[in-house]
Amino acid sequence: MRITIVQGAFFPVPPIRGGAVEKVWLALGREFAKRGHTVTHISRLCDGLPANEIIDGVQHVRVPGFDTPRSMLALKWRDLLYSRRVLKALPPADILISNTFWLPLLARDATRGKLYVHVARFPKGQLSYYKRAARLQCVSEAVSNAARAQCPTRRDIICTLPNPLPDGAWEPQPLADAERRQIILYAGRIHPEKGLDLLAQAWRQAHTRPELAGWKLVLAGPWAVAQGGGGENYRSQLINQLPAGDSVEWTGPLFGSDGAKLHALYRQARIFVYPSIAKLGESFGLAPLEAMAAGAPCIVSNLACFQDFLNDKENGLVFDYEAPAASTKLAENIAMLANDPILRTRLASAAWRTAAHFRVEEVATRYLADFDALL
């Protein structure tokens, strides 16, 4: 089978600037090629990467893209320019996977493959315009439900297939709780929609409790706007909300050559917290799944997308981010886990078993079966 994967305009592959979707499709493309399929992966040309190269059997083609702008209008305009460049680079294929806004509207040549639209975010009405799409593939049931509601006449081409764990995320032998450090880890973009104001308030309340003596909150991720963050001003606001002293550590962005450091944090953390409030932005939640794969018990907000893999008190903890005193509830969950190694061990073990079903080998099989069905 000939498979073309097209990423968006703003991040390169390999994901040396980060990007959850880029990590996902790097892993899937590699697995498809490993199974004998012909894979072309198109992404942004930048950072000294060559315009063409083969990595692990995948042909990587890169075209000029852009840094992420603040303006949504500018973002869509740059995506249009990038998608027009991509059109000229598309090889003949059986399946054409799109991760851009405009490509499903522009791709008209059937010899470039059946159009397979990867819906990694909640749709905003655009799916009904993708008339040539053979598949609208959503990453969670929450996104699929939104897609069905927005374009009910196309329900037959909507399906749910999850993101796989990125390369190296699965930990075959997680550290036992006693071997881990007293770290409460958040990993992701430093952005208001990730609920970090709630986390800052919760940590201010919790860090002085006796059961949290010696514990540290580690915030790992980019805050620069060009890398998807909320900017330096937002980081300054968080610093003002967090307690002073050495109970907080900022790592900055950990991707590219620093990816091993991020995996080490997942492996060593005793608790992982992901308090996202992005009701119409958080579509899957790859970071908590990575933590689960490394054997860390997770606390997440009650966004619908997390329900595909995390159930409260079964393989993690869930708090209502919209409830009154939500930060206090989050602080209580953090303190409860910090004070109960038996609970941490039980939740971590169940989380690790759940994450096994999201290894790239299993998820790639499901994608390939769907491609075959379309062909």
Secondary structure, DSSP 4 states (H G I P E B T S, - for coil): -EEEEE--SS--SS-TT--HHHHHHHHHHHHHHHTT-EEEEEEEE-TT--SEEEETTEEEEEEE--PPPS-HHHHHHHHHHHHHHHHHHPPP-SEEEE-SSSHHHH---GGG-EEEEEE-S---S-GGG-TTEEEEEESSHHHHHHHHHH-GGGGGGEEE-PPPPPTT---SSPPPGGGSEEEEEEES---GGGTHHHHHHHHHHHTTSGGGTT-EEEEES--SGGGTS--HHHHHHHHHHSPSSTTEEEEE---GGGHHHHHHHHHHEEEEEE----TTT-SS-HHHHHHHHTT--EEEE--GGGGGT--BTTTBEEE-TTSTTHHHHHHHHHHHHHT-HHHHHHHHHHHHHHHGGGSHHHHHHHHHHHHHHH-
